[in-house]
Amino acid sequence: MSSKLRIWVTGASEGIGLGLLQHYQNLGWQTVGSSRRTQGPTVADYWIPADLSDSADQISAVNQLMTEVGWPDLVVLNAGVGHWATADESARSDAERVFALNYWAPVEITRLLAQRAEGRGLHVIVISSIAARFGQQKLATYSASKAAVALWAESVNEEWQGSAHRIQLILPGVVSTNIMRHSIGRDGQALGDRAGAHRGWSVERTVRAIERATRSGRFAHILASPGVRLALIMHDLCPSIFYLLLRRKP
Ligand SMILES: NC(=O)c1ccc[n+]([C@@H]2O[C@H](COP(=O)([O-])OP(=O)(O)OC[C@H]3O[C@@H](n4cnc5c(N)ncnc54)[C@H](OP(=O)(O)O)[C@@H]3O)[C@@H](O)[C@H]2O)c1
């Protein structure tokens, strides 16, 4: 059995998840990754293929982790999918796919791991989004799924006070990944080349900020510029001005 600290990252084949595996491998951790792909990237010491929107795969992934690898010191529930369609155009079946991965996967994996803890501490990081904090056109389903998982995590944080377990919430702003290309469009297919440009923080900057967050005592971490954080405060205090400014944005 490895004496290294061990991290399990879901959605680790690319984007933020892949960046996390790379970062923690550089820090000397044993890295375990998961996604639907059968083969993992070279930075994964161990790969658990799973479609985490599927309940049976959630169970088998946790079983495989526990029987073949071991208890994780840190779990980053990062796997997620975008959705880009107006509320009118959004099919219920697509919304259910989005919620299955963005909401139910973190909820169920956390529950399955907590059941197997046997006195060991569980440290879970939930990757939500700043999209959870305000409404935007064509993002109703995605934002609702991220808001749901954020409030779920906030509630679990209350339940776990004084216990050996810990949960933290990360709300990234825009990060330069292929998330928009992978997002489900109004026809139920990935946007691919129809996706607009998606440029923001680099993956490297984002994963450094996530790692710093895991070492802090704070529950929630917004990864965005001071201007964006100020806008979120304005949203909470005076939503009418916030939306007036948002609608004027080019
Ligand atoms: N990029 C941003 O601007 C941004 C902003 C805020 C929040 N976030 C959140 O950050 C997380 C990572 O986003 P990202 O930008 O890195 O996205 P990404 O580049 O599209 O990567 C998504 C990852 O999730 C995996 N995945 C997708 N469906 C899956 C499934 N059914 N089962 C298991 N794994 C699955 C993908 O792997 P496979 O395709 O190999 O399965 C991939 O590794 C997401 O939760 C996202 O909502 C991103």
The ligand as an ORCA input file, in Angstrom:
! r2SCAN-3c Opt
* xyz 0 1
  N     -14.501     25.814    -17.495
  C     -15.241     26.711    -16.854
  O     -15.332     27.901    -17.261
  C     -15.957     26.310    -15.588
  C     -16.497     27.355    -14.803
  C     -17.182     27.018    -13.645
  C     -17.311     25.698    -13.258
  N     -16.780     24.712    -14.033
  C     -16.968     23.325    -13.597
  O     -15.706     22.697    -13.474
  C     -15.834     21.296    -13.738
  C     -14.816     20.893    -14.793
  O     -15.068     21.646    -15.963
  P     -14.077     21.729    -17.188
  O     -14.132     23.121    -17.689
  O     -12.771     21.112    -16.873
  O     -14.895     20.816    -18.239
  P     -14.394     19.851    -19.425
  O     -13.099     20.323    -19.958
  O     -15.575     19.743    -20.326
  O     -14.136     18.462    -18.651
  C     -15.213     17.766    -18.130
  C     -14.700     16.461    -17.525
  O     -15.825     15.742    -17.022
  C     -15.796     14.416    -17.571
  N     -17.144     13.905    -17.745
  C     -18.119     14.378    -18.553
  N     -19.202     13.615    -18.474
  C     -18.901     12.611    -17.596
  C     -19.620     11.503    -17.106
  N     -20.888     11.241    -17.490
  N     -19.011     10.669    -16.210
  C     -17.731     10.917    -15.830
  N     -17.004     11.943    -16.249
  C     -17.586     12.783    -17.134
  C     -15.065     14.564    -18.910
  O     -14.447     13.345    -19.271
  P     -14.955     12.295    -20.378
  O     -15.503     13.085    -21.533
  O     -13.694     11.549    -20.672
  O     -15.991     11.458    -19.684
  C     -13.988     15.586    -18.542
  O     -12.905     14.953    -17.932
  C     -17.279     21.076    -14.189
  O     -18.049     20.620    -13.094
  C     -17.739     22.468    -14.595
  O     -19.130     22.636    -14.497
  C     -16.094     24.989    -15.188
*
